[in-house]
Amino acid sequence: MRRFSLFAPLILLSFLLAGSASAQQNTVTLAWDANAAADAVTNYTVYYGTASGAYTTLTPVGNITQWTTPPLSSGTYYFAVTATNGKGESGKSTEVSTPVPVPQSGCTPPLGANAIAIFITKIHGTSGSIGSQIGLDYQIGSPGSPIVSVDTLINGVKTDPTQSGAVLGRFGSIWFTSPSMAGTYSVALSATNAAGCTTIGTKDALGNVAQFTVK
């Protein structure tokens, strides 16, 4: 796992879009690697906005390594994080981005008529080499509308492969090639149904954020 010093760019290890489309807005959950104890960090600050490099909101979040935004309107959002100690504030982390989908009626679980539930039940290859195959087993439910696609997200970014078609069943598996750089990556599945509702599943069978390591 890579670490960063206070005045070097922060390394953002995982980036998750949590929850599902609601009748109003969505939230985004960020997680990052902590500084070394010797850096004596007192606060992390999250910067975000709807244009790359132009952050209209900054929020000091304290000495924590995971934070969820307030409700956001639909659009693409860009995020970066800094660390602060007694000597000042670090430079910004590598920027990450994610689309926040257009809210659809009836998508909010558990009562929405078109709500989706998706869970990652098993990860195959949680610690492998560059170019190795990673597999995700999942369980999905969408009683009000058929599932039309399941996409893979690595560190919040959609990647191949995509499974599509209304024949997708309640249980499935999806495989992809691991990234070309060593590190720890978050992984999630995004499911969309015919009603236009999208839910992103980020948790494994134990309720932890799903992730894998490339050596």
Helices and strands as residue ranges (DSSP letters): E 14-16, E 29-31, G 37-39, E 43-49, E 57-62, E 66-68, E 75-85, E 88-89, E 96-100, E 117-124, E 127-128, E 133-141, E 147-154, E 157-164, E 171-177, E 183-193, E 198-201, E 211-214
